[in-house]
Structures are given as C-alpha cells and as structure tokens.
Amino acid sequence: MAYLRSYVFVRRIFVWPKLSFSSHFSSFSSQGTTPTVQVTPLVKNYNKRKRHKKPLLVDNVSWEERLASVVTPLWKLSYDEQLELKQKHQEKILAELSGYLHSQSPPGEISFPVLPILPSPVRDAYRNKSTFSVNKGVDGNPKTVGFYVGRGRDGNIVCVNGDHLLNMPEKHKQVARCYQEFIRRSPLEPCLLFHAGGHWREVTVRTNAAGHTMAVVYFHPQELTEDEIAVHKAELVEFFTTGEGSVCQLDSLFFQESAMTRCTHEDSPYQLLYGWTHIHEEVLGFRFRISPDAFFQVNQAAAHVLYSTVRDLCVPISEDKGGTLLDVCCGTGAMGITAFPKVERLIGVELIEQAVEDARHNAALNNLRNCEFISGKAELVLPGLVSQLSCKEGGRLTVVVNPARAGLHHRVIRALRNQAAVRRLVYVSCKPDGEAMRNFRELCCAADPKRKLTGEAFSPSVVVPVDMFPHTQHCELVILFER
C-alpha cells in the first residue's frame, strides 16, 4: 500500500500514548484493501456545548466561569477527554467527506486512514499572541481590559478580566492589567463604539519562547491633532518604560491609529514607540521574525508537531530530495521554509504584502536559496504560475495550502485540479467543517466540465489531526490528497 511506504515518518517522530502509529497501520497493512474507520458517537453533551458557545448568564455561575466557558469551553475536561472529544468530532466531519466520495459505504464509516490526534506538547499558557478588548466591566467601569461575555446584538456585553484562563501565559495577563491601569489614569475615554467617540482600544501582546514581549496598542484618533496624540503616546511610553508598567519589561511597544475595526500595516502603519522592530521565534531549527501583524501559529510548541507533519507528508522519507514545493497562502513562509530541506525549490504565494516581505526576510535569515515569494491574490496568480511550473518540473510539483477559514477560491482549486503535474497536495485546515469541505469535494469529485474541473480527481490518502489549541474545541486537520 503506497501510503504505508510514504508515512514511515510517524513511527520515527510521533508516539501516541495509547496507540503508536506503527501499530495503528499494522492492523490493516496485510489486508491489501483500503481500511475503514468506524465513527463512534461524540462525547456526551458535546453538541449541546457547541450550540451554546455563548453561555447563558445564570446567577449562580461566576463571571470568571462564564468567560472560561466562552474562551476555553473544554477547561473542565481532562486533557485525555479533550483529545478523545476532538478525535470523534474530526471523524464525524471526515465521515461526511467519505460518504460523499463513496455513497455506497455504510453511514459513519471512513474509507481512508485517520491517525490518532497528535497532542500539544504544552497544554497550559501556550498562547504566544493574545488580544484583549476594552469595554464595560462587571462593575460598570468602561475602562476594563479583558474578554467579552455576552453579545452586542443582545446588549449584554460585559468585559471580564482573563487572569484565570488556562491558555493565557502570565506575561500576557500582566500586560493587560498594566494597560488597564494606564487607560484608567488617562483623561481620554475608551472607544467602545466608533460613532460614540473615545480613543483607547484593544491591546495585543506577543511573546516568544525566549521570553521576549511585544505589545501593540490600538487607538482611535477621532478629532485629535497629531500634536495632541503625541502627548498621549509619550505618556504611554513613559508608563511602560519607567512607570508602573515597566514591570512588564517590554522589548517592543507599537501604536496603531485607526478608525477601522481592523486594518493592515499598509492602511495604517504600526508606529514603533519603543524597543525592537521585531521579535524572533524558532521552529524545527529555523528562525522567523515576528512583525506586529505577522501570522504565526499561536502555540509554538505544537507548531513543531504541525510543521514536521506537513513536511513529511509533502515529501515522504522514502523519496529523495527534489522538485518544487508550492506554498499557497504562505503567510510569513514558515510552513514552506521548514519543509525546504526536502525540496530543491520553494515558491510561496500570499495576499498580504507585509507577510511576503517577512517571508523573504525569513528565507534570507536562514540562508536559503531557490526561495521565491509572490504577493497577490492566489486566484489571480496561481493559474499561470502552476502552468509554468508544470512545464519545468516534470511531475515533481507538490502543493501545500493553509488557507483562512473561508477556504480556497474556486479558481485556485480549479488551477490545482486541472494540472496533471500536481500529484500530491497537503491541505491544512483549522475548520474542515466549513468552506474547506467544499474545497475537499471539488478536489475529489468526478470530472465536471460545467464547473471547469477537468483534471483527474484527488483522493485523501491519510489524515492527521493536530491539537494546536488545548482547552478549546478546535484543532488543525492535515489531509494528504494524492492521485
């Protein structure tokens, strides 16, 4: 069986506490047929818990517990129970895909191998990026920094301090507490609703494994002049460098003025008020610089697991180094760069120009050659690029995609599906039951000239869930499609 030869890596790298991957495969390696996986019912009350992501505000439940049930809804379960629940949930999603591919299969069966979920090496305080909001607290103070409980459309939003949350590191909580102290001393009001005025908005905290800390303060200028804003920026710097906020020992302090809920560096530049322009992180022996708005996996320890999984699915150990790896939605290039030792050439495509700049810097930082990163919409760049590469690579073209929750544009799927040179595609999804499922079906469906899907269909060869987010319902799903 081809996939058994391709995934020898699982025996070498990953060990599941109850079932090793080698034993998982050995149970059907001698059968010579595609294995099936029986999906068992989800853990009791899981669906009920999903339907009520926003908890009912019951009088006998503390605000801290209500917040924990929103941000970390699995916090009451043991980690083994969390993994079991996530495994069952992913299997339910994959059974839907299997049923689409094999309509004659018994309901609930999966016709391709699904490996046991890979646990996160770190379960608590694992987040390296946290964004804290500003709004009315339990006591009614509008200058409260924390996380929301309730919904805006219901008019019952309350901002609750997050000091008790299991997934937040202490340094993030410390910066949030200090920022709250600063804005409460400031004569400026917070910006709770843009049309209602106010200035101080949320704060983002980023840290790395070395303990370095970056803070980004967001500010609505309203009608203030540049000189007036400069006074408040100076007060912010003083507070975090020589004042009470100096206890946070910030390495970087950024400031962004914006009249929009979210905007890019190009729309409104991040202003460095103090310290370093970047912090750095290391994964699988590669160094990456982290900009204020750069995407990086929020769980650095689990990123080692995720990226090594992707690397070995892109180019199995049984194959020699060679060919080109095309990284679609590459961000700052981390996924492609960590896989680079297995290929001869890396090409990344990314919409955000700042991320492309970071990716180019990261390739140079790691002394990598034959790396190219292209800025633009994947649906516009990819059709011509894939055709060009297929002519040059002679069949050694591998693709990895890691899109946002909206999934890949149908033109991207069409370009990949219709190029015979693409034989292996690794799809990484944090929400496989959303738009990604549409992508899966378009990759694997029969040829459909009406939708311009004329290439040979892909088939899922193996699926590896990776737990990147302990105490939450989410995980990353890595699927290898081959043809």
N, C-alpha and C positions, 0 to 999 in steps of 0.2 A: 504494500500500500504506500503510495507516494508520500502522503502526508506524514507517515511514520518515519520515513527516512529524513524528511525535512525538519522534523521537530525534536531531534535528538537533544537540542539545547535545553529542553525542560528538565531532563534528568540531571544535567550538569549544574544549572543555575538555581532552579527553584525546587523547594521541598515543601510539600503540603503536609501539615502536621498529622493528618489522619490518613491521607492517601497520596502517595507520591505519583507524579505524572507518569513515570515508567510503568507503575502497576496499573494506573488508570488505562493506559493504552494496551498493556499486555493482555487484558481481559478479552480483547477482541482482535488482537493482532494476527491470530492464527485463523480467523474466520473467513478472511478474504472478501468480506462484504462490508458495506457502509454501516457503521454502528448506529443504533438508535438510543436516545436518552429519554427515559420516561420522566415527565414533569409531574412532581407531586404537588399537592395543594400548598399555597403560601402559608407562612406562619399566621396563626390565628390573629385576627384584628388588624392585619397589615393593610388590607384595602380600606378598612374603616379609618385607619390612621391617615392614609393618603387623601381621603376625601375631605378631611378636616385639617388641612395644613395650617390654617389659622384657627387656633384653639378657641373654644367657647370660653368666655370670661366668667368662670364660676367663682363665687365669692370665697370659697374655702381653698382656692389654689393661689399660691403666692405669685406675684408678678415675675419673680425670677424663674419659677417653674413654667409659667406660661411662655416666657421668652425661650427657655431651653427647649420647649416642645415645638417652637417655630424654627429655631436655628439648628438645633441638634435633636430632631424628633426621635432618634433611637437611643438617647442617652440613658434610658432606664434598662436597656438590654445589655447583657454581657457581650463581649466582642465576638465570641463564637456564635451567639444568637444573631448578631448583626450580619455576620458573613453568611450564615445559613439563609437568612431572610433575603439578602441581596442575590444570592445564588438562585434561589427559587424565582425571584422576580425577573432576573435576566433570562432564565429558562422559559418563563411564560412568554416573554417577548419573542424569543427565538423560536418557540413553537409556532407562533403566528407566521414567521417567515418560512419555516419548514412546511407548514400547511399550505402556504401559497405556492411553494416550489413542488410539492408532492401532494396533490389534492386527494390522492387515494390513501395516504397514510392515516393510521388511527389518530384521532384527536389527542393532542397533548404529547405526541412523540416528536423528537428532534432527529433529523436524518443526517446530522453531521456532528462531529465531536465537540463537546463543550467542556473545557477543562475546569477544575475547581478554581474558585476565585482566589487570586493572589492577595494575601493580606498586606496591609500597610505596615512597614517596619516600626512606625511611630503611630500611636493611637490617640494621644492627648497632646494639646498645644502644638499641633503640627502646621498650622496655617502660617505662611510667610507673607501673606497680604490680607489686611482687614480694612474695611471701610466702615467708619462709624458716622451715624447720622446725627442731626441736631433737631430737636423738637421738644414739645412739652413733656415733662417727666411725670411721674406718678404724683408728685406734689404740685404739679401745675407750672413748674418753672420752665419757661420756653427755652432756656439755655441749658438743656440736658443733652449729654452726648452718650449715645448708645445705639440700640437697635429697636426697630418698631414692633409693637404688638398691636393688632387690630388692622383695619383697612380704611383708607382715605374715603372711599365711597360710602362707608358706614359712619364716618365722622367720629370714630372711636380710637384713633391712633394715639398710642402712648409710647414714649421713648424710655426704654428701660436700660439701665446700666448692665454691661455684659461681663462683669468681673467673674461670674460663676461659670461661664461657658467652657466646656471641656476642650473645644478645639482651638481656643484662643491662647496664644502664649502670653506670659505675664508682661513682657515688654509692650505689646500692643495695648493691653489694658492700661498700663501705666501712662502711655502717651495720651490715650483717650481721657483719662482722669485729669491729666495736666491741661489738656486743651479745653476741657470743660471749665477748669479753674480760670484759665486765661479769658475765655469769652464772657464769663460771668463778671470779671473785673472790667471788661471793655465797655465803653459808653455806647458802642454800636449794638444794634439789635440783631438777633439771628434772622436769617432768611428762611422762613418756614414755607411761605408761598411766594413765588416770584412777583406776582402782581400786588402783593401786600407790603412790599418793601423789605428792609432788613438786609444784612450783609453776610454774617458768618454762616458758613455752610458746613458740609461734612469734612472729615479728615481721613486720609488714607495712610496706613502705616505699613511699610515693607521692611522685612528683616531677612538676613541670610544665615546660613549655617555657622558662619564665623561670628555672629552676634552684632553685625553692623545694622544700623537702623536709619531708614529714610522716612520722613513724614511729608505729606502733601496736603496743604490747607487750601480749601476751595472757598472762593469769596465772590459775592455778587456786588459789583461796583455801584449799581443804581446810578445816582446822580453825582457821586463824589468825583472830585477832580483828582488828577494824578498826584498832586502835592498832598492832598488830604489822605489818599490811600497810602502814600509813602510813610506818613506818620504812624499808621497802624501796622504797616509791615515792619517798621523799625521796632515797635513795641513787641511784636511777635518774636522777632529775632532776640531781643533782649531777654524776654521771658524764658526762652528755651536755651539760651547760652549762658546767661549769668543769673537769671532769676530762678524761681522755684521749679520751672520746667527743665532746668539743667540736669536734674536727677535722671532724666531720660537718656542723656548722653547721645543726642542725635548726631549722626555722621552727615546727614543731608537734610535740609529743610527747603521745601519748594512751596511756591504760591501760584495759584492759577486764578485769574479773574475771568469770570464767565457769567453771561446772562442766560445760559442754557443749562439744562439738567446735566448733559454730558457733552463734551466737545474734545476734539483731538488737539494735539500739540500744534498742528498747522492752523487750526481755528483760533486758538488762544494759547500762546506759548507758555510753557511752565517756566516760572521765574525762580532761579536759584537764589535763595536769600542767604544761605549759609552752607558751607561744607562741600562735599564731593558732588560731582555731576552724576555719578553712578555708584551703585554697589555691585558686587560680583557674586556669582554663585557657581558651584562646581557640581557636575553630574557626570558620572562614568569617566572621570579623568579629564573632562573638558570644562573650560571656564567660559562663563557667559556674563556679559554686563547687563545690568538691570536698570532701565530708564524709568522715570516716574510713571509712564503709562504703558510700559512694555508688558506683554503677556508672558507669564512664566507659571508653570504648574505650582499651585498653592501648597502642595505637600512635597517638599524637596526630597525627603527620604523615599517616598513612594514613586517619585519621578524616576529614580534609578530602576525600579522594577518595571515601570511602564515603558521607558525608553529601551531598556535591554530586551523586553518582549518584542517591541516593534522592530528593533534592529535584527533580531534573529528570525523574525517572520519575513522581513524584506529579503534577506539573503541567508538561507539556512546554512548551518555549519558544514553540511555535506557539499556545498557548492564553493568553487573558487571565487576569489575576489574578481569583480569585473562589472562592466555595464554602467548604466546611468540610473541614479535614483532621482525621481521627480517628486518633490515635496510640495503638495498643493495646500494652500492655507498655512504656509510655513511659519508665520509669526516671526520670532527672532531667530529662527533657524535651529533651535535646539534638537528637535526630533531628527532632522536630516543630518546634522553635524555629528550626533552621537552614533549614527549608522554609517558615517562616511568611511571608517576603516574597512567596510565590507564591499565598497564600490570604488569605481575609478573616477566618477564624476557625479557632482550633486548640483541640481538646479531647483531653486525654490521659487514659488510664486506667492505673492502676498499683496493684499489691497493697501494696507497702511504703510505709508512711506517711511515713517519713523521706525517701524518694525523692520523694514527692509534694510535701513541704514544700520540698525543694531545687528541684523543677521550678517551683513558684510563685515562689520567690525568683529563679530564673534568668530567668523571663519579666519580672519587675519590674526586674531588673538591666539588662535590655536594652530597657527602656521599651516593652514590647509590650503592647498591649491586645487584647481579644477572645480571651484565652487562659484556658482553664479546665482544671484537673487534678483528677481524681476518684480517690479512694482506694477500693479494693475489688477483689474477685476479678472478673476480666474476664467469666467465665461467668455471674456474677450481675448485673453492671452493664450489660453490652453489649446483651442482647436488648431491654430497654426503651429504652435510650439510642439505639440505631440506629433503632428505630421512630419515636421522637420527632424525630430529626434528619432522617429521610427525608421527614417531613411538611413540615418547614420549608425544606429546602434545594432542593427542586425538581429533584433529579437531580445537583446539584453536590456530591456527597459522595465524598471519596477517603479510602482507608484505608491506613495503613502499620502493619505488625506486625513486631516484633522480639522474638520470644519466647525463652525459655531453651531448652536442648536438648530439653526434654520436649515442645516444640511447644505448640500452642494446644489448649485444651479443646474437645471436640466441640461443646459448646453455643455456643462463640464462632464456630466455623466455620459452624454452622447459622444463627446470627443474621446473619452477613455474607452467606452464600449466599442466604438467603431474602429479603433486602431488595433490591428492584429498583433502589433509588436508588444502591447501591454499584456503580459501573461500572468502577472502577479500584482495584486492590489491589496494594500493593507488599509483598512478603514478604522479610524479611532473615533468613537462617539461617546459623549457623556449623556446623551439622551436618545438611545436607539428606538424608543417607542414613539418618537416624534417624527419630524420630517426625514430623519435618517432612514426610517423604514421605507419611505418612498424611494430613496436612493438605492437601498438594497434590492428592492423589487425591480427597478429599472436596470440594474446591473445583471440580474439573474433571469429576467423574463425571456420568453421566446422572442426571436427577431420580430420587430414590428415596424414595417416601412412607414406607417402613418405617423408614428412618433419619431421617425428617422433613427430608430435603433436597429441597425442592420448588422452589426458585428456579432461574433459568436458570444453566447451567454457565458457569464462567470458562474462559478459555483462556490459556496462557502466551504472551505477546507477544514478550518479549525477556528474556534472562538475562545478567547482568553479574557475573562473579566478581571479587572484590577481595581482593588479598593483604594481610591485616592482620598476618600472623604469619610473617615470613621465618624460614627455617631449621626450621620445623615443617611438618607435613603439612596444617595447617588453613588455611582462608581463609573469607571471608564470601561467600555467594552471594545476589545480589539478583535477585529474579524479579518481573516485572510481569505480573499477571494482569488480563485485560480481558474484557468481554462487551458 
